[in-house]
Amino acid sequence: MYGKIFVYILVSILVIWSLDSININAIFKKNRVIQAQLFYFFLGLSLIYLITNFIMDLYTSIKIF
């Protein structure tokens, strides 16, 4: 349980760091700041969830063998 929390924290830091390199303002229309922030937030959450579950599934599948 504590291992999964640690992986979530580590992946969160890496995802936020990597999303910082995207110029999100160039993608969205002007005066759509809240929509862009909401998209950025959901994109970050989904990446954190997917990457953490991938790492944990990989760990458990390797641990069995």
N, C-alpha and C positions, 0 to 999 in steps of 0.2 A: 504494500500500500504506500509506504513512504517512498519507495523507488519510483512509483508512477508520479507522485507529486513532484519529486525532484526532476523527472524527465519533463513534466509540464512546465516547470519554472525555466529549465534550461532551453527548451524549445521556444517558449514565449520570448525570451531574450533574443534568441537568434532570429525569430520571425519578425519581431519589431525592428531589429537592426537591419534585416534585409529589405523590409518594406519601406524603410526610410530612404532607400536609394531610388524609389519610383517617384517620378514627377506626376503625381496624381492630378494636378491642376490641368495638365495638358489633355487629359482624357475626357474630362467632363465639360459641360457647357458652363458659360459664365453665370454667376449668381446662383449656383446650385451647390453651395458650400455644405449645407447640412446633408444633402443626399450623398455628396462625395465622402464626407466623414463617416456616414453610416455604412456606405459600401466598404470603405477602408477598414472599419471596425469588424464587419462581418467577414471580410476576406481574411483578416488576421485571425479571428476566432476559428474559422474553418481550417485554415492552414495549421494552426496549433493543434487542433483536434486530430486532423488526419495524420500529421507527422508523428505525434505522440502515439497514436494507436498503431501506426506502422512499426515504430521502434519497439513497442511492447509486444506486438504479435511476433515480430522477428526474434525478440529475446526468448519468448516462450517456446517458439518452434525450435530454436537451437538448443534450448535447455532440455527438451524432451529427448533429443538424440544424444 
